[in-house]
Amino acid sequence: ITKIGLLVLMICAIQNCAKNLIMRSVMKDQPKFLTSAAVLGSECLKLTLSVGYILLIQRKPIESIFQYLKEDMRNTLLLFVPASAYNFQTSMEYIALANLNAAMFSVLVQTKLLTTALFSVTILRKHLKYLQVISLVLLTTGVMLCNLKAGTSNKGSADTSGNTTTGILATLGIALSSGFASVYTEKVIKGSGVKRTVNMDEYGLAYTQVQLAGMSIIAIGLWALARDWSI
């Protein structure tokens, strides 16, 4: 692994820990706000930053974004499913962290490693060797124990407000959603066998992020209209 790869992993780890702690701090008192609005706001921020990167860093015109979406319309539509799954996952995070402390949530959410492997076997028809299964179980257990050890150091001041059962079910829902979205993306988009009509070297990852954020906004927008319109 390269130095840049290690740096990115460190940043992701810090970001993930900070997100869990901040969300728990906000949600532990059961605040009255629409979680759909929070998810929609985060996706709008992603879209804004991605568009800003394209315009200011890559110095490409706004028309190039619409051209990319037009040329890659098939994958744009296919991204609606994983976008919906990730929106569901984010919504469940608010529910989980309103009922579990950050340490317990961090432990339970590691079950997404097992759900991803399960979906890989059932959907992608991958065959896991016994050694791979044992390694996966040990890896998941090790990660959970590391998180649990970190959490028990603050056991005396841990916040246990909320419904534990609801939090656990929401966390398991996150694991299922994460595993399904990952496997779906690999099967339908990456492994479909259909050659992409766009040259990614010409565009870049920011365009894909615009693609995903746009479909996420549509998905969470429809969900918010259906669920929260009367509110």
C-alpha positions in Angstrom: 0.0 0.0 0.0 1.3 3.5 -0.9 1.8 6.4 1.5 -1.2 8.2 -0.1 -3.3 5.1 0.5 -2.3 5.0 4.2 -3.1 8.7 4.5 -6.5 8.2 3.0 -7.2 5.3 5.3 -6.3 7.4 8.3 -8.5 10.3 7.2 -11.4 7.9 6.6 -10.9 6.3 10.1 -10.8 9.7 11.8 -13.8 10.9 9.8 -15.8 7.8 10.7 -15.0 8.0 14.4 -15.8 11.8 14.5 -19.1 11.3 12.6 -20.3 8.6 15.1 -19.4 10.7 18.1 -21.0 13.9 16.7 -24.1 12.1 15.7 -24.5 10.4 19.1 -24.0 13.8 20.8 -26.7 15.3 18.7 -29.2 12.3 18.8 -28.9 11.2 22.5 -31.5 13.7 23.6 -33.9 12.7 20.9 -34.1 16.1 19.1 -37.2 16.9 17.1 -36.0 17.3 13.5 -36.4 15.5 10.2 -33.6 13.0 9.6 -34.6 13.0 6.0 -33.8 16.7 5.8 -30.3 16.0 7.4 -29.6 13.3 4.9 -30.8 15.5 2.0 -28.6 18.3 3.2 -25.5 16.1 3.3 -26.1 14.9 -0.2 -26.6 18.4 -1.4 -23.3 19.3 0.2 -21.6 16.4 -1.6 -23.0 17.5 -4.9 -21.9 21.1 -4.3 -18.4 20.1 -3.4 -18.1 17.8 -6.3 -19.3 20.4 -8.8 -17.0 22.9 -7.2 -14.0 20.6 -7.6 -14.9 20.1 -11.3 -15.2 23.8 -12.0 -12.4 25.2 -9.8 -9.8 22.4 -9.7 -10.3 20.5 -12.9 -11.3 23.8 -14.6 -13.9 22.2 -16.8 -17.2 23.9 -17.8 -20.5 23.1 -16.2 -21.7 21.7 -19.5 -19.2 18.8 -19.2 -21.2 17.5 -16.2 -24.5 17.3 -18.2 -22.6 15.7 -21.1 -21.2 13.0 -18.8 -24.6 12.2 -17.3 -26.0 12.0 -20.8 -23.3 9.7 -22.1 -23.4 7.5 -19.1 -27.2 7.5 -18.6 -27.4 3.7 -18.1 -25.2 3.7 -15.1 -26.8 6.9 -13.8 -30.1 5.1 -13.6 -28.6 1.9 -12.2 -27.1 4.0 -9.3 -30.6 4.7 -8.0 -30.6 1.4 -6.2 -27.3 1.7 -4.3 -28.1 5.4 -3.7 -31.4 4.5 -2.1 -29.6 1.8 0.0 -27.0 4.3 1.3 -29.7 6.8 2.1 -31.5 4.2 4.1 -28.3 3.4 5.8 -27.7 7.0 6.8 -31.2 7.4 8.0 -30.8 4.2 10.2 -27.6 5.7 11.6 -29.6 8.5 13.2 -32.0 6.0 14.7 -29.2 3.7 15.9 -27.2 6.5 17.5 -30.3 7.9 19.2 -30.6 4.6 21.1 -27.0 3.3 21.4 -23.8 4.9 22.6 -21.1 5.4 20.0 -18.9 2.5 21.3 -21.7 -0.1 21.0 -22.7 1.2 17.6 -19.1 1.0 16.4 -18.9 -2.6 17.5 -22.2 -3.8 16.1 -21.8 -2.1 12.7 -18.8 -4.2 12.0 -21.3 -7.0 11.1 -21.4 -5.4 7.7 -18.3 -7.4 6.9 -20.3 -10.6 7.3 -23.3 -9.4 5.4 -21.2 -8.3 2.5 -19.6 -11.8 2.4 -23.1 -13.3 2.6 -24.5 -11.3 -0.3 -21.3 -12.1 -2.3 -22.1 -15.8 -1.9 -25.8 -15.6 -2.6 -25.9 -12.9 -5.3 -22.4 -13.1 -7.0 -22.2 -16.9 -6.5 -18.8 -16.6 -5.1 -17.3 -19.6 -3.3 -15.6 -19.0 -0.1 -13.0 -21.5 1.2 -13.2 -22.6 4.8 -10.0 -20.7 5.5 -11.6 -17.5 4.0 -14.7 -18.0 6.2 -12.6 -18.5 9.3 -10.4 -15.5 8.4 -13.5 -13.3 7.9 -15.1 -14.3 11.2 -11.8 -13.8 13.0 -11.4 -10.4 11.3 -14.9 -9.3 12.2 -14.5 -10.5 15.8 -11.1 -8.8 16.1 -12.4 -5.5 14.9 -15.5 -5.7 17.2 -13.2 -6.5 20.2 -11.0 -3.6 19.4 -13.9 -1.2 19.3 -15.4 -2.8 22.5 -12.1 -2.4 24.3 -12.0 1.3 23.4 -15.6 1.7 24.5 -15.3 -0.1 27.9 -12.5 2.3 29.0 -15.3 5.0 29.4 -17.8 2.6 30.8 -18.5 4.6 33.8 -19.5 7.7 31.9 -21.2 5.9 29.0 -24.5 7.2 27.9 -27.0 4.4 27.6 -30.2 6.5 27.0 -32.7 5.2 24.4 -34.2 1.9 23.4 -31.4 -0.6 23.0 -33.4 -3.1 21.0 -34.4 -0.3 18.5 -30.7 0.7 18.2 -29.5 -2.8 17.6 -32.1 -3.5 14.9 -31.3 -0.2 13.2 -27.6 -1.1 13.2 -28.2 -4.5 11.7 -30.3 -2.8 9.1 -27.3 -0.6 8.3 -25.1 -3.7 7.9 -27.6 -5.4 5.6 -28.0 -2.2 3.5 -24.2 -1.7 3.3 -23.6 -5.3 2.2 -26.3 -5.3 -0.4 -25.3 -1.9 -1.9 -21.7 -3.0 -2.2 -22.5 -6.3 -3.9 -25.2 -4.8 -6.1 -22.7 -2.2 -7.4 -20.2 -4.9 -8.2 -22.7 -7.2 -10.0 -24.9 -4.8 -11.9 -22.5 -1.9 -12.7 -19.0 -3.2 -12.5 -19.7 -6.8 -13.6 -22.5 -6.3 -16.1 -20.3 -6.9 -19.1 -21.6 -3.8 -20.8 -18.8 -1.5 -21.9 -19.1 2.1 -20.6 -19.6 4.7 -23.3 -17.6 7.3 -21.5 -13.9 7.7 -21.1 -13.2 8.0 -17.4 -9.7 9.3 -18.0 -11.3 12.3 -19.6 -13.7 13.0 -16.7 -12.6 11.7 -13.3 -14.0 10.5 -10.0 -15.7 13.8 -9.2 -18.1 13.2 -12.1 -19.0 9.8 -10.6 -19.7 11.5 -7.3 -22.0 14.0 -9.0 -23.7 11.0 -10.5 -24.2 9.3 -7.2 -25.1 12.4 -5.3 -27.7 13.4 -7.9 -29.5 10.0 -7.7 -29.2 10.1 -3.9 -31.0 13.5 -3.8 -33.8 12.1 -6.0 -34.1 9.0 -3.8 -34.2 10.8 -0.5 -36.3 13.6 -1.9 -39.0 11.1 -2.9 -38.8 9.4 0.5 -39.1 12.7 2.3 -42.1 13.7 0.2 -43.8 10.4 0.9 -42.9 10.2 4.6 -42.7 13.8 5.9 -45.0 15.8 3.6 -47.8 16.1 6.2 -45.3 17.3 8.8 
